[in-house]
Amino acid sequence: MTKRQITVGHSPDPDDAFMFYALAHDKIDTGNLAFRHELQDIETLNRRALKGELEVSAVSIHAYAFLLDKYALLPSGCSMGDKYGPMVVARKPMNVSDLSNIKIAIPGTMTTAFLALRLLLPKGFSYDVVPFDQILGVVEAGKYDAGLLIHEGQLTFQNQGLHLVTDLGVWWQDKTKLPLPLGGNVVRRDLGEKTIRDISRLIKESIRYSLDHRQDALTYALNYARDMDRGLADKFVGMYVNEWTLDYGERGRQAVRLLLDEAHRAGVIPNPVSVEFVA
């Protein structure tokens, strides 16, 4: 039987690797579907999704607001900042109010981290886009006064003598009493209802398999853990692959809707977003 090829885009990070371990290593029966994985940073995946290039992709929730015509949001695969999230760090101690007067290195204008920072600083700020895995280095080297961190830099920035200015996940939780929805998986609408349902089920099965076989999945994820030992990688994976990742749940869905509503009201997203999840 010739299997239908499904290309999946996700980040080369330990949390995404952990999530897709079972699909990448044939640990579950995928029926008539065959999954091919393409690993790229999240901003590149956001841009590719705007063109509809991948059947399935990890994207930022910010980017999802611009993808409604091509993609549906899967109920599994979210990265949720539950009282933690993207951070702004600086070479020297400073306050949030100081951020409007300096240039910040950001990982991409379609990232949810950038969206949250724009909500925090509605009067605007100066920034340059820098690859996410270079931001710690350019701030430490003094090329930028501050940087917006996503991924594992949230756990390691102090090793480079940098100072926390704000944790956007904490700020959002204090403001809304909800977690900050950072990323999710989307599926292209033109695949058809049955294929979409099958993909949704299999991604959830892959996440469940990794959670049930944590040590094996973590060993695989360590291949993508930059500057992290097993213990730190386990902590990072636990932050972003958990019960939220299996399903947003009603509270997670509420968080997505509120974030995008707030972004529209603030003028960051031009049109209101009607959030729909694959059943």
NORJO-V827704 format. One record per run of one state. SS is the DSSP state (h for helix, s for strand, l for the rest). FROM is the first residue (numbers start at 1). TO is the last residue. If there is no record, write none. Layout:
# NORJO-V827704
SS/FROM/TO  SS/FROM/TO
This chain:
# NORJO-V827704
l/1/3  s/4/10  l/11/13  h/14/19  l/20/20  h/21/24  l/25/32  s/33/39  l/40/41  h/42/50  l/51/55  s/56/60  h/61/64  l/65/70  s/71/73  l/74/78  s/79/81  l/82/86  s/87/90  l/91/95  h/96/101  l/102/102  s/103/106  l/107/111  h/112/120  l/121/125  s/126/129  l/130/131  h/132/140  l/141/145  s/146/149  l/150/152  h/153/160  l/161/162  s/163/167  h/168/176  l/177/179  s/180/188  h/189/191  l/192/192  h/193/212  l/213/213  h/214/224  l/225/229  h/230/240  l/241/242  h/243/246  l/247/248  h/249/265  l/266/276  s/277/277  l/278/279
